Amino acid sequence: MTSESVQPILLLLSDHPGGNPTEFMIEQAFAHHDLDWTFHTVEVRPEGLEDAVRGIRAMGFLGAHISNPHKEAVLPLADRRTETAELVGAANTLLREGDDLIAENLEGRGLLAVLRGAIELADARVMILGAGRGARAAAVELGRAGVAELIVAGRDPARAEAIAELVAEQFDRPTHHLPWQEELAVPEDVDVVVHATTLGREAPDTAVPIRLDSLRAGLILADMTANPPDTWLIRQAAERGCTTLDGLGMYVEQSAVAIELWTGTSPDRAVMRDAIEEFLEV
């Protein structure tokens, strides 16, 4: 264990950390709450990840945020894994408990937090667009939250089916998958659409193959793309009267949960949102 006289240290482990706003956002939260903690960004290549995790243990650091491409590879390097991390097959957070490092996945927790401010999840019929890691994290948390129904629409039918089967088995929720080969129409009885693909992550004007006339007023459109937050899909949905929830808000929420798990302090989300918007100039 780290001596109480030593300043607690946290890390961001990333292959290409340039432009990542996490350190700035978290340091602003620490300053706002007078927390004598520090957060450092560290560039770690895939071949150095095992040594980096070993270093976290050896130097008594209290945790880390894990960025791409390390989220899957870090799992077997942790001493223990939460149920969520196991089900998702990836972790974006390391927590220290005694001498152990615990792998956790909070990606879906940020989505749940913003959705709970917009709809009663127990009554919600939710469609997830995508079948990758983000979609899996979203599906696990939505299944655990007890949504009324979950639909997984993926361009890889086998992966979409696997996610649907996982949620049905683990959480006993009505769940099924849809093939997504061309433009996808949102069913009329769906209340929430969650965009969890990588489309728009690098270029905000990238179109998502979805029938725009199926984006109707009253529908909630949640896009998990954090940077940039103003995606093509968000703009199209807003123009058609949908309630839109951007990925930046979800990232703030999941980071706030991480801060609380690390420090025991629930941080001010507005301070964090202001910081990340300042950093990204959005």
N, C-alpha and C positions, 0 to 999 in steps of 0.2 A: 504493500500500500504506500501511497505518496504521503510524505510528512505533511502535517497541517500547516507548517511554516512555509511550505513551497507553494508558489502561485500555481493554481490549477491551469493546465494547458490542454487545449483541444486542437485538432487538425482537420484540414480538408485534404484528402488524398485524391489527386486527379492526374490523368495522363497529360492533359493539355489545359492547365488552369487559367490561362490568360483570358481575361474578360469575365471570369466567374465572380459574381457579386456577393457570394456567401460570406466571406471574411468581413467585408465592410458592413454588411447588414447585421451580422451577429455581434461584431465589436460595438456598433451603435447601440444595440440592445443592452449589452453589458454596461456601457457607459451610462445609459439612461437609468438603469436599476442599481448603479453603484456596485456592480459585481466585479470583484478583483480576480477576474478570469481573463485568459487571453486565448486568441484563436489565430492559428497560422495556416497559410496555404502552402502545401508541399507538392511539388511535381514528382510523381512516381510513375515510372514505366511499368508495364505489366510484369516484366521479368524481375522487378524489384519489389513487388507488392508484399511477398512473404517476408522479406527483410524489413519492410516498413512496419508491418504489423508486429513483428518481433521487437522492433525499436519502440513502438508504443508501449508494449509490456515492460521492456527493460528500463525505460526512462520514466515510467509511472504516469504517463499521460492518461487523462480521464475519459477520453473518447475521441471519436472522429466522425466526420461526415464523409461518406464514400461517394465519389462521382464516377461517371463512366470513364474507362471501360471496366472498372473493378468490381461492380456490384455483384456479379455472379461469383467471381473468383475469390472474393473475400470470405464467402460463407464457410468453406472448410478450414479457414485459418482462424476462425473464432473458436473459443472454448465451448460456447453454447449458442444456440440459435432460438429465437422466439418462434412461436407457431406461425406467425405471419411470414417471417422470413423464410421458414421452411416451405410454406405453401406457395409463396411467390417464386421461390428459387433464387432470391437475390436479397441483398441488404444495402441500405444507403446510410446506415448509422451504426457506429460501434459504441457500446456503453460499458463502462468498467463497473464490476460488482466484485468487491474484494480483490482477488488476484486474477479474476476471470474477465475476458472480453466477450461481451454478448452481442451477437449480430441481430439487428432489428431492421425492419422495412417500414418506413413511415409514409411512403408515396401515396398510398390510398387514404391515409388519415387526413391529409390536407384536402383531398377531394370531399371527404365526408363532412369536414368542418364547414366548408362553404355551402354544400348542399343543405345541411341542416338549417342554415339561415334562410333557405328559400322554399323548402317543402318538407312535409312529414314523410320520412323515408318509408315508414311501414305501409303507406298508401301508394307509393310511387312505383310505376312501371318504368324501368330504366333500360336504355339501349346503349351498349358500349361499342364504339367504332374502333376496331383494332384487335389484334390477337397476340401482341408481344408482351414484354415485361410490364409496361405501364398498364395495359389492359388487364393483365392478370392481377396486378396489385389493386386496381380499382375494383375488379370483380370480387376479390377476397373480402375487402372491407365492406362492399355493398351487401354481399351475402351475409356477412356477420351482423350487419346492421339490420337485417331482416326486411329488405325491400320486398314489395308485393310480387314483383316478377323481374327477371333479368334476361335480356337478350344480348348475345355476343355476336356481332357481325364482323367477320374477318376475311381478308383477302386470301388467307391461308385457312381453308375450311377445317383441316385436321387440328390446327392449333386452337381455332375458335371453339371447336367441339370439345377439345380437352379442357378448356377453361370452363365451359358450361357444365361439363360433367363433374369437375372438381367442386364447383359451387353447389351443385345439386346434392352431391354426396356429403360434403362437409357441413353444409348449413341447412339442408333440407328446404331449399327455396325453389319455386318454379323457375326453371332456367332452360333456355334452349339457344341454339345458334342459327344464324342465317348466312348463306353464302353471299359474298360481296364481290361480284365480278365486274359489274358496270356501275352506273349511277344507282345508288341505293335510296329507296324511298323510306322515310320514317313512318312506321305504322301510326294510324290515327289515335290509337289508345296508349301510345307511349307518352310519358310525362317529362322524361329527362333523357337527353342525349349526351353521352360523355365521349368526347373525341380523345382517343388515346394512341393514335398513330404518330409516326415521326414526320408526317407531312406538315410543312410549315415551320419546322424547328429551325431551319437555317434561312429559309426565305418566306417571309410572312405572306407573300402574295400567291403562294402555292395553293391551287384549288384542290379541294377534297371532292372525290366523286360521289356526290350526294344530290338527290333531287331537291332543288331549291324551293320548288313549290310545296314540298312536304314540311318545310320549316314554317310553322304557323305561330300566330300570336298565342301566347299562353304556354308554349313549349319552353323548357329550360335547356339551354345549350351550355355545357361546361367543357371548356377546352383545356386539356392538361398541359399544353405548350406554354412554358414559362417565359421563354426568351426566344423570339419577341412575343409579348402577350397579345398584341393587336393583330391577330391572324386573319386571313381571308375568311375563314369560317365564322369567327366571332363577328366580323363586320357584316357578312351576309345574313347571319341570324338576327342581328340587331336591327338591320333594315326591314326585316319581316315581322318585327314585333316580338321576337323571342326575348326572354330574360337570359342574359349572358353572364357567365362566370369565367374569368380568365385564369390561366395557369399561374400567373404571378401571385394571385391571392392564395392559391393552393400551396405554392412553394413557401410563402410566408407562414402559412398555418403549419405545414409539416416541420419547418425549421423551428417554429415556436414550441412545438411538442418536443423536439429534440433538446432545446434549451432547458425546458422544464425537467426532462428526464436527467439531463446532465447536472443541473444546478439546483433543482428544487424550486426555482422561481418561474412563475408564469409571466412571460414577457409581454410588453405592450405591442400588439400587432400593428397599430398605426405607426409607431416609431419604426418598426421593421419595414413596413410598406413604403414609408417615405424614404428610407435609406436605400432600398433596392431600386426605387424609381429614380432617385438622384444618381445612383451609380450607372444605371442603364440609360439615363437621359430619356425617359419615356413619360 
